[in-house]
Amino acid sequence: AARCGQYYVNHRWLGGMLTNWSTISNSIKKLREIEKRLDQDANVLTKKELLLLQRQRDRLDRALGGIKDMGGTPDVIIVIDTVKEHLAVQEANTLKIPVVGVLDSNASPDGVTFPVPGNDDASRAIALYCQLFSDAVLDGIQQEVIASGADLGAAEVVPEEVAASEEAAPAA
């Protein structure tokens, strides 16, 4: 998700993460305040205060770090383990957000808009799914930029996928 500039939750889906956004926003605001305080007052705080703030920041960052810059509800949600993360599927269905879910033999396709059959237990399989989803997002962004008429050559930062394909193509 970070590779293609998308938001993510990779630790644990908190109940109400989408449906109770005001509470989550307050927690994100608290995370930003703690980060700001640690940056400014690191030399003034005692070791114990510093340790407690760092622990609190780490706990909040683990739960909310991937969505702290998200402005609103997403257009689609990708869930790797739909059995473990059933709350994410339920919340997305409540908000009528499409769900792409990797379904193992123990998972029910109920509530999953776009089921992807596969193994959600093996780390190599999960890495493959994440790579493929990331590639699809980057391709979609690239197609959107091309359709809008923007010149990729004039861009200061060229996406790594575009740069890699240009290097692989033989020079004319």
C-alpha positions as CSV (number, residue, x, y, z in Angstrom):
1,A,0.0,0.0,0.0
2,A,2.8,2.4,0.8
3,R,4.4,1.6,-2.6
4,C,1.4,2.9,-4.5
5,G,0.4,5.7,-2.0
6,Q,-2.7,4.0,-0.6
7,Y,-4.0,3.7,2.9
8,Y,-3.7,0.5,4.9
9,V,-4.4,-1.3,8.2
10,N,-2.0,-4.1,8.8
11,H,-2.2,-4.7,12.5
12,R,-5.8,-5.0,13.6
13,W,-9.0,-3.6,12.3
14,L,-10.6,-1.5,15.0
15,G,-14.3,-1.7,15.3
16,G,-15.9,1.4,13.9
17,M,-12.8,2.4,12.0
18,L,-15.0,3.6,9.1
19,T,-18.5,3.8,10.6
20,N,-17.4,5.8,13.7
21,W,-14.9,8.1,12.0
22,S,-15.3,10.9,14.5
23,T,-13.8,8.8,17.3
24,I,-11.0,7.5,15.0
25,S,-10.3,11.1,14.0
26,N,-9.9,12.1,17.7
27,S,-7.4,9.2,18.1
28,I,-5.5,10.4,15.0
29,K,-5.4,13.9,16.4
30,K,-4.0,12.5,19.6
31,L,-1.4,10.6,17.7
32,R,-0.3,13.8,15.9
33,E,-0.1,15.7,19.2
34,I,2.1,13.0,20.7
35,E,4.4,13.0,17.7
36,K,4.6,16.8,17.8
37,R,5.3,16.7,21.6
38,L,8.0,14.1,21.1
39,D,9.6,16.2,18.4
40,Q,9.6,19.4,20.4
41,D,10.0,18.4,24.0
42,A,12.2,15.3,23.8
43,N,15.0,17.0,25.7
44,V,12.7,18.4,28.4
45,L,10.9,15.2,29.3
46,T,12.1,12.8,31.9
47,K,13.1,9.2,30.8
48,K,9.8,7.8,32.1
49,E,7.6,10.4,30.5
50,L,9.5,10.0,27.2
51,L,9.1,6.2,27.4
52,L,5.4,6.4,28.1
53,L,4.8,8.8,25.3
54,Q,6.8,6.6,22.9
55,R,4.8,3.6,23.9
56,Q,1.6,5.4,23.4
57,R,2.7,6.7,20.0
58,D,3.8,3.3,18.9
59,R,0.5,1.7,19.9
60,L,-1.5,4.4,18.1
61,D,0.8,4.3,15.1
62,R,0.4,0.5,14.8
63,A,-3.4,0.8,14.8
64,L,-3.8,4.1,12.9
65,G,-0.6,4.9,11.1
66,G,-1.7,3.7,7.7
67,I,-4.9,5.8,7.7
68,K,-3.8,8.9,9.6
69,D,-3.7,10.9,6.4
70,M,-7.0,9.5,5.0
71,G,-9.5,12.3,4.5
72,G,-12.7,10.2,4.0
73,T,-14.1,6.9,3.2
74,P,-12.2,4.8,0.6
75,D,-13.6,3.8,-2.8
76,V,-12.8,0.1,-2.3
77,I,-11.4,-2.1,0.5
78,I,-9.0,-5.0,-0.1
79,V,-9.1,-7.6,2.7
80,I,-6.6,-10.5,2.7
81,D,-8.1,-12.6,5.5
82,T,-11.9,-12.2,5.4
83,V,-12.4,-14.5,8.3
84,K,-10.1,-12.7,10.7
85,E,-11.1,-9.2,9.5
86,H,-14.8,-9.8,9.3
87,L,-15.4,-6.4,11.0
88,A,-13.8,-4.7,8.0
89,V,-16.1,-6.5,5.6
90,Q,-19.2,-5.7,7.7
91,E,-18.3,-2.0,8.0
92,A,-17.7,-1.8,4.2
93,N,-21.0,-3.4,3.5
94,T,-22.7,-1.0,5.9
95,L,-21.2,2.0,4.0
96,K,-21.8,0.3,0.6
97,I,-18.1,0.2,-0.1
98,P,-17.0,-2.6,-2.5
99,V,-14.8,-5.3,-0.9
100,V,-12.1,-7.2,-2.7
101,G,-11.4,-10.3,-0.6
102,V,-9.0,-13.2,-0.7
103,L,-11.1,-16.2,0.1
104,D,-9.6,-19.4,1.5
105,S,-11.5,-22.6,1.7
106,N,-12.7,-21.7,5.2
107,A,-14.1,-18.3,4.2
108,S,-17.6,-17.4,3.1
109,P,-18.1,-15.1,0.1
110,D,-21.0,-13.3,1.8
111,G,-20.4,-9.6,1.8
112,V,-17.4,-9.8,-0.5
113,T,-18.1,-7.9,-3.8
114,F,-15.1,-9.2,-5.7
115,P,-13.9,-12.6,-4.3
116,V,-10.4,-13.7,-5.1
117,P,-9.9,-17.5,-4.4
118,G,-6.6,-18.2,-2.8
119,N,-4.5,-19.0,0.3
120,D,-4.6,-16.3,2.9
121,D,-2.3,-18.1,5.4
122,A,1.0,-18.4,3.6
123,S,3.2,-15.3,3.8
124,R,4.5,-15.7,0.3
125,A,1.0,-15.9,-1.1
126,I,0.1,-12.7,0.9
127,A,3.2,-11.0,-0.5
128,L,2.1,-12.0,-4.0
129,Y,-1.4,-10.7,-3.5
130,C,-0.1,-7.4,-2.2
131,Q,2.3,-7.1,-5.1
132,L,-0.4,-7.7,-7.6
133,F,-2.9,-5.3,-6.0
134,S,-0.2,-2.7,-5.9
135,D,0.7,-3.2,-9.5
136,A,-3.0,-2.9,-10.4
137,V,-3.3,0.4,-8.5
138,L,-0.2,1.8,-10.1
139,D,-1.5,0.8,-13.6
140,G,-4.8,2.4,-12.8
141,I,-3.2,5.6,-11.7
142,Q,-1.0,5.6,-14.8
143,Q,-4.0,5.1,-17.1
144,E,-5.8,7.9,-15.3
145,V,-2.9,10.2,-15.9
146,I,-2.7,9.3,-19.5
147,A,-6.5,9.7,-20.0
148,S,-6.3,13.2,-18.4
149,G,-3.7,14.2,-21.0
150,A,-0.9,15.0,-18.5
151,D,2.7,14.6,-19.8
152,L,4.5,12.0,-17.8
153,G,7.8,13.2,-19.3
154,A,7.3,16.6,-17.7
155,A,6.7,15.2,-14.3
156,E,9.5,15.7,-11.8
157,V,9.1,12.3,-10.2
158,V,8.5,9.4,-12.6
159,P,6.8,6.4,-11.0
160,E,9.2,3.5,-10.5
161,E,7.0,1.1,-12.7
162,V,7.2,3.6,-15.6
163,A,11.0,4.1,-15.2
164,A,11.5,0.3,-15.1
165,S,9.5,-0.3,-18.2
166,E,11.4,2.4,-20.1
167,E,14.7,0.9,-19.1
168,A,13.6,-2.6,-20.2
169,A,12.4,-1.3,-23.6
170,P,15.1,-1.2,-26.3
171,A,16.1,2.2,-27.6
172,A,14.7,3.1,-31.0
